[in-house]
Amino acid sequence: MAKFIFVTGGVLSGIGKGVSVASVANLLKSCGYSVYILKLDPYLNVDPGVLSPYEHGEVFVTADGGETDLDLGHYERFVAQNFSKDSNHTSGKILLSIIEKERRGFYQGKTVQIIPHVIDEIILRIKNVAKKYKTDFVLVEIGGTVGDMESNPFYFAASQMASESNFKDVFFIHTTYIPFLNASGEFKTKPAQFSIAKLNSRGIRANAIFLRLENDKIDEKIAKKVAKSAFLSLENIIIIPNLQNIYQLPLLLEKTALLKSIFYIFSWNFANQN
């Protein structure tokens, strides 16, 4: 049975969720597991095919002709495998599918609502990937930041999946930003703490937190402060400074307790992994 890893973001977008999820997938694949990565985008466009690159970056075309988010390029390069149009779902694509089903009478006259119908459709698409590709791990990146109105259904779907599995088949990584104030010469954790609280309000408790920084000159007390606000041990707070090369990130993560934490949640024996 597949295990699911969700990567969420807080404070602001563009802090490297895509590279983070690709790096985690790289580590899992290096342990001999099969992986598949999904990107859930909250915008109402059906796909990025007609989006201006000034708005959303270049379109990444998959081997099966899918016009997808540019993050899929990171996924493919980091794990050295091709993905498909199944790897990118937008709110627009999901809502269009639901409306088409409603017009065909699929819901048998029921009132179609966000809960349960949209949530169930999101969960169905995530689980179908696991069945179709028979993979050990499905990694899911939720686009945007927690608290965005348009991304709420994705967070509720992730929370429901975790609850249904009694929190044994789902692992959450929250990527958040720690700003540095030059005037006072200090890092500020309050934005990160608010994003963690917002994530908790969606029924999700992070199992690990990635702290994104502009530099690596951070006092350990900052990580301890975030750990306390997230009810996590310090080893599950992973500091990720800006790197000269994004391909250094898997090497950085390999030196942390991340894999140990993942296998612990899934009750797998980390000691036997290569």
N, C-alpha and C positions, 0 to 999 in steps of 0.2 A: 504493500500500500504506500502510495506517495506521501511524502511530507511536504509541507508548504512553509515557505519563508517569505514574509512580507517586509518590504523596505518602505518606510514612510519618511516624510520630511517635515521639518518645523522651522519657524522663523521666516525663512525666505526660500525661494526656489533657486536653482542653478548652483547648488552647493555640492553636487556630485553624487546624487542618488544613483544615477545610471551607472557610473563607474564603480560605485560601491557594490551594487547588486551583481555586476559583472565580476568583480573581484571575489566576492563570496562564492559565486558559481565556479570560478576558476579553482578555488581551494577545494571545494567539494568534488569537482571532477578529478583533481589531482589525487584524491583519496580513493578513486576508483568508482565513484558513483555517477550515474547518468543524471543530467540536469536539463531543465527547460525553463526559459525565462519569459515572463509576460510583462507588458507595460500597459497599465490602465491609465488612460488620459481623461480628465474630467470635462474637456471642452465638448461642445455640441456638434462640431464638424464630424461627419461620418468617418473620415480619415484625413491624414495630412496632405493628401494628393493635390488639393487646390489651395492649400494655405500658403500665404506669402512666406518665403524664406526669411524675410525681415521680421515676421511675426513669430515664426516657430523653428527657424533653422531649415537646413536642407532635408528633403524627403529621403528616406532610406528604402530602396526597393529590394524586397526579398527575392529569393530564388524562384518562388512560385508567383511572382508578379505583384505581391502586395505592396501598397504604398503606405509606409509605416513611419513611426517616429525615428528620429536620428539616433536615439539611444540604442536601437537594435544593432547599429554598427559597432558600438562598444561591446554589446553582448557577443556578437559573432567573433570579433577579434580576440576578446579575452578568453573565450572557451573553445575557440577553433572549431565551431560547428555552425551550420546554417540553420536559421530559424525561418518561420513562415508567417503568413498573414494572420495565423492564429495567435501570434505573439503580441499583437497590438489591438486593443479594444478601446474605443472612445465612448463617452456617454451618448454621443449622437448615434453611433452604430448600434448600441444596445437598445436605446429608446426606439429607433427605427424598427428594429426586429420585433420589439414588443407591440408596437402599433400595427405592424403587418400581421402579427399573430391575432391581434384583437379583431382586425378586419376580416380574417378568415374564420372567426368564431372559435378560435382555440381556447379562449377562456370561458366559453359556454355562458355568455351573458353576465359574467361577474363584473363588478366594478374593478377596473384595473388601477392599481395604486403603486406608489413607491415601495411600500411594505404591504404585501410580500413580493409582488411580482417583479419589480426591478431588482430587488436584492437577490431573489431566487435566480434570476437570469444571469446576474454577475457570477454567483456561486457556480451555476451550471457551466458557464464558459471556462472558469478556472479548473473545475474538476474534469471537464471533458478533455482538456489538454493532457492531464495526467493519464487518462484512460487511452487517448489516441496515441500518445507517444511512449506509453509504458515506462515512465521515467521515475527515478528514485526521489528526486526533488523537483518541485516547481517553485521557482522564485518569482515573486510578484512585486513589481515597483508601482506604487501608487503615485501618480504625477501630482504636481502642485505641493501645497503645504496643508497640514492638518488645520482645520478651522475654515478652510475655503468652503463656501456653501455648496458649490457644484460637485465637490468630491465626497460629500457626506455618504452617499449610497455605497461607495467603495469601502469606506471605513466600517459601515454597519455590516456589509457582507463579510469582511475580514473578521470582525468581531463574532459574527454568527458562526462562521466556520470554526473558529477557535472554541467557542462554547459547545458546539455540537460534538467536537472531538474530545471534550473534557480537557482541553488545553494540552493534549498530548501529541497532536499532529501539526501544530502551527507554532512558528517562532517569529517574533517581531523584532525588527531592527529599526530604531528611530534615528535618523540622521538630522542633526540640528546644528545651528551656528552659534558660536561664541564670539561676539564682537570685542574688539580691543579699542579702548579710548586713548588716543595719543595724549590728549590734554592731561589726563590723570595717570596715564601709564598703567592701566589695569584692565583686565578682562571682566566682562559683565555676564553673569549667568542668568539674569532675570528673564530675558527672552526665551532661553532654552527651558527654564522652569515652567513658563507659561505654556509653551508648546507641549511639554510633557503632560501638564495638567489637562490641556485640551484633548490630547490623545486618550488619557484616562477617561475623560468624559464620554468618549465614543465607545467605551467598553473594552479598550485595548490597553494592556500594560506591556511596555517594552521589555524584552528579555535582554537586549543589549542596546547601547546608545553610542553612536559615533559623534564625537565632538569635532566639528570642522573649524579650523583656525587659519588665520592668515600667516601665522608663524608658529614655531614649536617652543617658544619661550613661555611656557605656561607653568604655573605653580600647581603642585599636586592637590592643593586644597580646593582648587576650582573643580577638579574632577570629583573630589570627595563630596563637595556641595551638591553637584548634579546627582551623584549616586544616592545621596540621602533623599533628595526630592523625588527620585524615581524608584526608591525602595529596592535598589540593586547593590550588589557587592561592587567594590572598586574595580575588580578585574573585568567587569562587564561594561565599564566605561572606557571607550577606546578613543584616544586622541589622534586625530588625523590632520596634520598641518598641510599646507600647500606643498606639493612635491614637484621636483624638477621634471619628472616623467610619470604619467599616470599609471604606467605599467609597474611602478614601484609599489603600488597600493597592495596587491596580493602578497608581496613579500613582507610588507609592514603588518598586515593582518595575520599572516602566518605566525608571527612572533607573539601574538596575543592569545588570550584564552577563548577567543571566539568559537573555534571549532569544538573545543571541549564543552562550552556552554550549549552549543547546538546539539551535540550528541547526548548531552546529559538530559536535555528537555525531551528528546526523542527516545530516551532510554536505550541508546546504542553505546557499545563499548568503544570509546575513543582510543583506548590503549592499543587496540588491534589495527588501527588505521595506519597506513603507510605515510 
